[in-house]
Amino acid sequence: MNSAKDYILDTNVLLEDPRALVKLRNGSENNVYIPYHVLLELDKLKKDPRLGQTVARVVEHLIQFPNQFTILQPDSSVGGPHDTHMDHHILNEITRSGIKTPILVTNDRILQIQASLKGIQSEVYRESMPFRSEAEHFTGFVDDPDGAPPNCFMWNEKRKPLFFGPDGEKVIDFQHRIWNLVPRNIYQNLALELLVHPDLPIVSIQSEAGYGKSFLALAAALHLTQQVKSHEKIYVVKPMIEIGKKMGYLPGKLMEKMEPYNRYITDLLLKLHRMRPANRILVKTEAGQPPAFNPKRFELLPMAFIRGMNIENAVVIIDEMQNLSRNESRAILSRMGEGVRCFCLGDIHQVDNPYLNMENNGLNWVVNKFLGSRIYAHIVLKGDKSRGPITDLVIKSGL
């Protein structure tokens, strides 16, 4: 009995994982098809400054494995790469293909609904394994230590957090004070326990807006580089995803172009500087003037600059990791050399990248891949206090 499946790949799947066609084909077990209008969409996206490199890798894989897939013929009303009804063309090409039981693989929920209206089966790309939103559902706490992953917490009989860390079990009944930052609640305190622990080189933090992920990570980074002096430099990396109307190309040099995207980082550093001077990081803090950073001690990096780097003896903060694909996250983390501490921060409820969702983003990939490692820990921040009363109102109302 022939159990081969007929997979049709959407653009967002190829962008997330250029090797998806090879993985889904699974040797020669299944058939993989690519609609003609997916090629047109890739042609359009190759000029996107954020996606150009990813599109190039997709095209490279298509050229490298020409026998692994079949192009579906274009429908009779072929549209150009700027056609606003691209999804309609893709569905028409699947319908006209003559494939008896096509399975459209797409992370676009709307396209899945449209496919169902045409009787086309669809599913999300799961990298050949069930995908769980671990970044949110694994909070860092367990109910039973037996079989629990390393570096987790559990409430003891006195409602104190018990940490099963690299040094064994210990009750966290003390309050951290890192760079004169006093945690607002118990979850921030536990996050600091993970961030400054010398045997946890990679830590991820998930929370909704306003719970202090970036502030805690920057305070820990200053503590490690300026007080403990176990690391030499701080790198902050974040995807530059615009929300709302596009601003277009920004004038100026690299740091000037990045300034609107990273202003909150500067504000947080200035706030920490007022709590405890960071003069080796901030070399100019005059009122009314943008601060200047010592490039030997602190650097804000765009994603494109990470490729090819070898980072050593540094603290690397990857912020808004939910807007990175799994492929991008893998590329960044593979740059981490000796003596690196890496803090992965994000909120899977705030995915602004149109090609990602709550499940297939970089932060969730990190939790899924690394949970269980003895050098990794994850925590979800909670609590009553956050950025301020308005933020609290938004979060508690479920808006």
TIBAMAR-536099 format. One record per residue (C-alpha): x, y, z. Coordinates in steps of 0.1 Angstrom, whole numbers, plus 5000, padded with zeros to 4 digits. Example, Ala and Ser with C-alpha at 12.3 -4.5 7.8 and 13.67 -1.06 7.14 Angstrom:
REM TIBAMAR-536099
512349555078 513749895071 
This chain:
REM TIBAMAR-536099
500050005000 501450344990 501450575020 503350865003 502051215011 501851504986 503051815004 502752164988 505052425005 504052785011 506553065010 506653115048 507752755053 510652785029 511753115045 511652955080 513552645070 515152635035 515652255039 511952195045 511552045011 514251785018 512851705053 509251665042 510351445012 512051225038 514351055013 511850944986 508950865008 506851165000 506251404971 506951774975 505452044953 506052424951 503352644935 504652874907 503453184926 505653084956 508553144932 507153484923 506753574959 510353474966 511453684937 509653984953 511153924987 514753884975 515054264976 513754295012 516754395034 515554165062 514853865041 517253885012 519853655027 517153395037 515653405002 519153344988 519553035009 516052904998 517052954962 520352784968 518552474982 516152474952 519052474928 520952214949 518051964951 516152004918 514951634919 513351674954 510351884943 508051964914 506852314904 503052334900 502052504867 500752864870 497052914868 495553084838 495453434854 499153454862 499953754884 503253934889 505253934921 503354234933 499954064929 497954124961 495953804955 499053574956 497353324980 494453284956 496753194928 498552944950 495252774959 494152774923 497452604912 496952334939 493352274927 494352254890 497352034897 495251714897 496851584929 494251374947 495051444983 497351754985 498451875019 499252245020 502052315045 501752675057 502052875089 499553125075 496353065095 494253265071 495553065041 494652745060 491052875063 490952965027 492352625018 489652445038 486952635018 488352474987 488552135002 492352145005 493951985036 496552195054 498852185083 501552395099 505252315094 506352115124 509952015114 508851645113 508051645150 505151765172 505752125181 504752265215 504652625227 507152545254 508352895260 504952975276 503852645290 507052545307 507252825333 510452715349 508452545378 507652175382 505351995406 507551695410 511351685409 511451325396 512051345359 512151715359 514551905336 517752055352 517752405366 514052425374 512152545404 509552395427 507552545456 508452375489 506052315518 506752665531 505852825497 509552905491 511052845457 513452545457 516052555429 517352235414 520452395400 524052295390 525052315427 522252085439 519052185457 518852515475 516052735488 515953085473 514953265505 517153565499 516853865477 519353955449 520654305445 522354325411 523754665400 521654815428 518554675411 516154525437 513754285421 510054385422 508754035429 509853675434 509953585397 512353875389 514453755418 514553405404 515353535370 518353715384 519453385401 519553225367 521153525349 524153555372 524653185379 528253105367 527252755354 524352865332 525753005300 522353025283 519153145299 515853225282 513053455297 509553465284 506953725296 504353965284 505254335281 506554525310 507854255333 511454375331 513154115309 515554365292 516154555324 517054245343 519354115315 521154455312 521654475349 523054125350 525254205320 526654515338 527254315369 529154045351 531254285330 531854575354 531654425389 532554055387 534554125356 534153765344 533353895309 534754175288 531954305266 528254325262 526454265228 522754345223 521154185192 517554235182 515654195149 514554535135 510854465128 508754775122 505254795136 502554975116 503455195086 506955145073 509355435078 511455355047 515155385046 516655575075 519455835070 522855825086 525455575096 524755225110 524255335147 522055625136 519855395115 519455155144 518755425170 514955425167 514855055171 517255045201 516255365219 514655165247 517954985253 519655325257 516955445281 517355135302 521155175303 520855535314 518455435341 520855165353 523755425350 521855655375 521455355399 525155275397 527655455374 528655255343 531355485331 533255225312 530155155292 528655505287 531355755278 529156055272 525856125291 525456505288 521856625292 520156685258 522756475239 522456115228 524755895249 527855745234 529055395241 532555255245 532655015215 535254795234 532754735262 529254765246 527854715211 524354715195 524454475165 521954425137 521254065127 523254085095 526454165113 526353845134 527053605105 530653515104 531553655138 533153455166 532053605199 534153515230 534253635267 531153845263 527553865275 525153845245 521553965250 519253855222 516054065226 512654005210 513753665200 510153575191 510753775159 513553555148 513053235128 514552905141 517052925113 518153275123 518353175160 520452875151 522753105131 523153345160 523753085187 526352905165 528453225168 528953185206 532453085215 534353035247 533253235278 529953355265 526853415285 523753435263 520353575275 517453505251 514453725258 511053755242 507253745243 505553485221 502353695223 504153975204 505253815172 505554105147 507353905120 504653825094 506353485087 506353355122 503753275149 503553175186 504852825178 507552855151 509553145165 513153155177 512353185214 510152875214 512752695193 515352755220 513152615248 512252315227 515852235217 517652315249 515252215277 516951935296 520452055291 522452115323 523852445311 520452595302 517552735322 514152905313 511653105333 508353285327 508053615345 504853675364 503553895392 501354185399 503854465393 505154545358 505954855337 503155065352 499455075359 498455115322 500554815312 499054615340 495554715329 496254595293 497654265305 495054185331 492154285308 493454045281 493554315255 
